[in-house]
Amino acid sequence: MAIHGKKKEELTMETILNRVSEFTIYSYYMPNKDWELNKVTKSPFCEDKNPSFIIGNKYGHLTHIAFNDSEKRGDCFNFVQQLFGLNSLNDVLEKIDLDLGLGFRGIQKDYGKISSEYKQPEVTKRNTLIQVSVRAFTHEELAYWNSYHQDRSDLKANNIYSIKTLYFNKRKFPLRETDLRFGYFYEGFWKIYRPFANKRSKWMPNNVPITMMDGKEDIKGCDTAFINKSKKDYMVMKKVFPCSCAVQNEGIACFSPENVEYIKSNSKSAILSFDSDITGVKNSQQITELFGFGYCNVPKKYLAEGIKDWADLARIHGLDAVEEVLKDKNIII
């Protein structure tokens, strides 16, 4: 007998942060609504005469510390646990899910509207120094990009480099000689991409601001702006639909007021495209409803082949398959 219905998405720290940012979680639960990032403020844990608490991004993501109680420190999930005296991480995740209406195990609210109430800061990795020496692309590296219909000139145009040596905070970062490893360079910042590393480390290290975009010049004064969730998808889509751009990931924090204003003022309409899996679709719906964008993901029929984004659709079925989807959606006439 066939079982119908949607597969429930696992409730984890990662899936929560795919829907709301660390900043939104801190802002939602902070009793003192006048706090600012990287500035000492009144503690939520006690009545202090002098400010003794800070939320900052010293380590590349948001953390907090109470100077008068060394046990009150950690990330946004630790913060919720400490503030409410919760016993386990699972209790923390369930509380955030329920309070913000994320819909994992409870009622889903318009959590995009909750995020929009807090002006998302540009969270850069303040004390994260990445230094790179580059090398000529290896045959294996060029073959990898060729499979996505990108050649050496495309890599150069998009500021992608092969990494010879990498230093993270002035300490040599371990790289295996057999690894494919690329550096995406953005105005003084680096995002390192190792496509065959595990999920946790394939994008490490990275000190690129979350609001950095690819292809802003490509959508200037266009009719329709096509917004991708990664540089690779952007590079592939640009071969088919030149008025394309990309954000850093599928999170709402990428869509700063400045980015949204730029997209809307430079295009008559905008189409958002994230992965076609459960998480990608939910993130698409959240952001499109919030900002009034349209959206077009890779058709779900390709999920059975492990294809959920434009880059892999082009790699497996060619650029013609990408073009055909856009024609079916009347994005290309």
C-alpha positions as CSV (number, residue, x, y, z in Angstrom):
1,M,0.0,0.0,0.0
2,A,1.4,3.4,-1.0
3,I,2.0,5.9,1.8
4,H,1.2,9.5,0.9
5,G,2.2,12.7,2.5
6,K,5.2,14.8,3.0
7,K,8.3,13.6,4.8
8,K,8.8,15.4,8.1
9,E,11.9,17.4,8.2
10,E,14.3,16.6,11.1
11,L,14.4,19.3,13.9
12,T,18.1,20.2,14.3
13,M,20.1,23.3,14.9
14,E,21.0,23.4,11.2
15,T,17.4,23.1,9.9
16,I,16.3,25.9,12.3
17,L,19.1,28.2,11.1
18,N,18.0,27.5,7.5
19,R,14.7,29.2,8.4
20,V,15.7,31.9,10.9
21,S,19.1,33.5,11.7
22,E,21.1,33.4,14.9
23,F,20.4,37.1,15.2
24,T,16.6,36.6,15.0
25,I,16.8,34.0,17.8
26,Y,18.8,36.3,20.1
27,S,16.6,39.3,19.2
28,Y,13.4,37.4,19.9
29,Y,14.4,36.2,23.3
30,M,16.5,39.2,24.5
31,P,14.5,41.0,27.2
32,N,16.4,44.2,26.5
33,K,15.4,45.2,23.0
34,D,18.0,48.0,22.8
35,W,21.0,45.7,22.6
36,E,23.4,46.1,19.7
37,L,25.9,43.6,18.2
38,N,29.4,43.8,19.7
39,K,28.3,46.3,22.4
40,V,28.1,45.6,26.1
41,T,24.5,45.8,27.4
42,K,22.4,44.9,30.5
43,S,22.4,41.2,31.3
44,P,19.2,39.2,30.7
45,F,20.3,36.8,33.5
46,C,20.4,39.2,36.4
47,E,19.8,42.8,37.5
48,D,23.2,44.5,36.9
49,K,24.0,48.1,37.8
50,N,26.5,48.2,35.0
51,P,26.3,46.5,31.6
52,S,27.9,43.1,31.8
53,F,26.6,41.1,28.8
54,I,27.6,41.1,25.1
55,I,26.5,39.3,21.9
56,G,29.1,39.5,19.3
57,N,30.5,37.9,16.2
58,K,34.2,37.5,17.2
59,Y,34.3,33.9,16.2
60,G,32.5,34.1,12.8
61,H,29.1,33.4,14.2
62,L,27.0,35.0,17.0
63,T,27.9,34.1,20.5
64,H,27.3,35.7,23.9
65,I,29.0,35.9,27.3
66,A,28.0,37.3,30.7
67,F,31.1,38.9,32.2
68,N,29.8,38.4,35.8
69,D,28.9,34.7,35.2
70,S,31.4,32.7,33.1
71,E,28.9,29.8,32.8
72,K,26.5,32.0,30.8
73,R,28.2,31.8,27.4
74,G,27.8,30.1,24.0
75,D,25.7,30.4,20.9
76,C,22.0,31.3,20.4
77,F,20.9,27.7,21.4
78,N,23.0,27.9,24.6
79,F,21.4,31.3,25.2
80,V,17.8,29.9,25.1
81,Q,18.8,26.9,27.3
82,Q,20.4,29.2,29.9
83,L,17.7,31.8,29.8
84,F,14.9,29.3,30.4
85,G,16.7,26.6,32.4
86,L,16.0,23.9,29.9
87,N,17.4,20.5,30.4
88,S,18.5,19.4,26.9
89,L,19.2,20.6,23.4
90,N,16.0,18.9,22.2
91,D,14.0,21.0,24.7
92,V,15.7,24.1,23.2
93,L,15.0,23.2,19.6
94,E,11.3,22.4,20.4
95,K,10.9,25.7,22.3
96,I,12.4,27.8,19.4
97,D,10.2,25.8,16.9
98,L,7.1,26.5,19.0
99,D,7.8,30.1,19.8
100,L,8.8,31.2,16.4
101,G,6.2,29.0,14.6
102,L,8.7,27.2,12.4
103,G,6.4,24.3,11.9
104,F,8.7,21.3,12.5
105,R,6.5,19.8,15.3
106,G,4.0,22.5,16.0
107,I,1.9,25.1,14.2
108,Q,3.7,27.0,11.5
109,K,3.4,30.8,11.7
110,D,4.8,33.5,9.4
111,Y,8.3,33.2,10.8
112,G,9.6,35.2,7.8
113,K,7.6,38.2,9.2
114,I,9.2,37.6,12.6
115,S,12.7,37.7,11.1
116,S,11.9,40.9,9.2
117,E,11.1,42.7,12.4
118,Y,14.8,42.6,13.3
119,K,17.2,44.3,10.9
120,Q,19.6,41.6,10.1
121,P,23.2,42.8,10.6
122,E,26.1,42.1,8.2
123,V,27.7,39.4,10.3
124,T,31.3,39.2,9.1
125,K,33.9,37.0,10.8
126,R,35.7,39.9,12.6
127,N,38.7,37.9,13.8
128,T,38.8,35.5,10.9
129,L,41.9,36.0,8.7
130,I,42.2,33.9,5.6
131,Q,45.3,34.1,3.6
132,V,45.7,32.2,0.3
133,S,48.4,31.4,-2.2
134,V,47.0,30.2,-5.5
135,R,48.3,27.8,-8.1
136,A,47.4,26.9,-11.7
137,F,44.3,24.7,-12.0
138,T,45.0,21.0,-12.1
139,H,43.5,18.8,-14.8
140,E,41.1,17.3,-12.3
141,E,39.9,20.8,-11.2
142,L,39.3,21.9,-14.7
143,A,37.5,18.7,-15.5
144,Y,35.2,19.3,-12.4
145,W,34.2,22.7,-13.7
146,N,33.9,21.5,-17.3
147,S,31.3,19.1,-16.1
148,Y,29.3,22.1,-15.1
149,H,29.9,23.8,-18.5
150,Q,32.5,26.2,-17.1
151,D,35.9,26.8,-18.6
152,R,39.0,28.6,-17.4
153,S,37.7,32.0,-18.6
154,D,34.5,31.5,-16.6
155,L,36.5,30.7,-13.5
156,K,38.6,33.8,-14.0
157,A,35.6,36.0,-14.6
158,N,34.0,34.8,-11.4
159,N,37.1,35.2,-9.2
160,I,37.6,31.4,-8.6
161,Y,41.1,30.2,-7.9
162,S,42.9,26.9,-7.2
163,I,44.4,26.9,-3.7
164,K,48.0,26.0,-3.2
165,T,48.4,26.9,0.5
166,L,45.8,28.2,3.0
167,Y,46.3,30.0,6.3
168,F,43.5,30.4,8.8
169,N,44.2,33.0,11.5
170,K,47.9,32.8,10.5
171,R,48.0,29.1,11.0
172,K,48.5,26.7,8.1
173,F,45.2,25.0,7.3
174,P,45.5,21.3,6.5
175,L,44.7,20.4,2.9
176,R,45.2,17.0,1.4
177,E,47.0,17.1,-1.9
178,T,44.4,14.9,-3.5
179,D,41.5,17.3,-2.6
180,L,39.9,19.5,-5.1
181,R,40.0,22.9,-3.4
182,F,38.8,26.3,-4.7
183,G,38.8,29.8,-3.3
184,Y,35.9,32.2,-4.1
185,F,37.3,35.7,-3.7
186,Y,35.0,38.6,-2.8
187,E,36.4,42.0,-2.3
188,G,39.1,41.0,0.2
189,F,37.1,38.0,1.6
190,W,37.5,34.3,0.9
191,K,35.1,31.4,0.8
192,I,36.9,28.0,0.4
193,Y,35.0,25.3,-1.4
194,R,36.1,21.6,-1.3
195,P,33.3,19.9,-3.2
196,F,34.0,16.4,-2.0
197,A,34.6,17.2,1.7
198,N,31.9,16.3,4.2
199,K,28.9,18.6,4.6
200,R,30.3,20.3,7.7
201,S,33.6,21.2,6.3
202,K,33.1,21.6,2.5
203,W,32.7,25.4,2.9
204,M,35.4,26.0,5.5
205,P,37.0,28.4,6.2
206,N,34.8,31.3,5.1
207,N,34.8,34.9,6.1
208,V,32.6,36.3,3.3
209,P,29.7,38.5,4.6
210,I,26.4,36.7,4.4
211,T,24.9,39.6,2.4
212,M,27.5,39.5,-0.4
213,M,25.9,38.8,-3.8
214,D,27.2,37.5,-7.1
215,G,26.1,39.1,-10.4
216,K,24.6,42.3,-9.1
217,E,25.8,44.0,-12.3
218,D,24.1,41.3,-14.4
219,I,20.6,42.3,-13.2
220,K,21.0,46.0,-13.4
221,G,18.0,47.5,-15.3
222,C,16.6,44.1,-16.3
223,D,13.1,42.9,-16.8
224,T,13.4,39.7,-14.7
225,A,16.1,39.0,-12.2
226,F,16.8,35.3,-11.5
227,I,18.1,34.8,-8.0
228,N,20.2,31.7,-7.3
229,K,21.4,30.3,-3.9
230,S,25.0,29.7,-4.9
231,K,27.8,30.9,-7.1
232,K,27.8,27.6,-9.1
233,D,24.1,27.7,-9.8
234,Y,24.5,31.4,-10.8
235,M,27.3,30.5,-13.2
236,V,25.3,27.7,-14.8
237,M,22.1,29.7,-15.0
238,K,23.9,32.7,-16.5
239,K,24.7,30.5,-19.6
240,V,20.9,30.2,-20.2
241,F,19.5,33.3,-18.6
242,P,22.0,36.2,-18.5
243,C,20.0,38.3,-16.0
244,S,21.0,36.1,-13.0
245,C,22.5,36.8,-9.6
246,A,23.1,34.7,-6.5
247,V,23.1,35.0,-2.7
248,Q,25.4,33.1,-0.3
249,N,22.9,30.4,0.8
250,E,19.2,29.7,1.4
251,G,18.9,31.7,4.6
252,I,16.8,34.8,5.0
253,A,19.8,36.7,6.5
254,C,21.2,37.0,2.9
255,F,18.4,39.3,2.0
256,S,19.4,42.5,3.7
257,P,17.2,45.6,3.2
258,E,19.9,46.9,0.8
259,N,20.0,43.7,-1.2
260,V,16.2,43.6,-1.5
261,E,16.0,47.2,-2.5
262,Y,18.8,46.7,-5.1
263,I,16.9,43.7,-6.7
264,K,13.6,45.5,-6.7
265,S,14.9,48.8,-8.1
266,N,16.9,47.1,-10.9
267,S,14.3,44.7,-12.1
268,K,10.6,44.7,-13.0
269,S,10.2,41.3,-11.3
270,A,12.4,38.8,-9.5
271,I,12.4,35.0,-9.4
272,L,13.9,33.2,-6.5
273,S,15.4,29.7,-7.0
274,F,16.6,27.4,-4.1
275,D,16.9,23.6,-4.0
276,S,13.9,21.6,-4.8
277,D,14.1,19.5,-1.6
278,I,11.8,20.1,1.4
279,T,14.1,22.6,3.0
280,G,14.7,24.5,-0.2
281,V,11.0,24.8,-1.0
282,K,10.1,26.0,2.5
283,N,12.9,28.6,2.4
284,S,11.7,29.7,-1.1
285,Q,8.2,30.1,0.1
286,Q,9.2,32.0,3.2
287,I,11.3,34.6,1.3
288,T,9.1,34.9,-1.7
289,E,6.1,35.6,0.5
290,L,8.0,38.1,2.5
291,F,9.4,40.1,-0.4
292,G,6.9,39.5,-3.2
293,F,9.3,37.5,-5.4
294,G,8.2,34.7,-7.7
295,Y,10.0,31.4,-7.5
296,C,11.1,28.6,-9.8
297,N,13.0,25.5,-8.5
298,V,14.2,22.5,-10.4
299,P,11.3,20.2,-11.0
300,K,10.8,17.7,-8.3
301,K,10.8,14.8,-10.8
302,Y,14.6,15.1,-10.8
303,L,14.9,14.4,-7.1
304,A,14.9,10.7,-7.7
305,E,18.2,11.2,-9.6
306,G,19.7,13.2,-6.7
307,I,19.2,16.5,-8.7
308,K,17.9,19.4,-6.7
309,D,19.7,22.4,-8.2
310,W,20.5,23.9,-11.6
311,A,24.2,23.1,-11.5
312,D,23.5,19.3,-11.2
313,L,20.7,19.4,-13.7
314,A,23.1,20.9,-16.2
315,R,25.8,18.5,-15.3
316,I,23.7,15.4,-15.8
317,H,21.2,16.5,-18.5
318,G,22.9,19.5,-20.1
319,L,22.2,23.2,-20.4
320,D,19.3,22.4,-22.8
321,A,17.4,20.8,-19.9
322,V,17.8,24.0,-17.9
323,E,16.5,26.0,-20.8
324,E,13.6,23.7,-21.3
325,V,12.4,24.2,-17.7
326,L,12.6,28.0,-18.1
327,K,10.6,27.8,-21.3
328,D,8.0,25.6,-19.6
329,K,7.7,28.2,-16.8
330,N,7.4,31.0,-19.4
331,I,10.6,32.6,-18.0
332,I,12.1,32.3,-21.5
333,I,9.7,33.0,-24.3
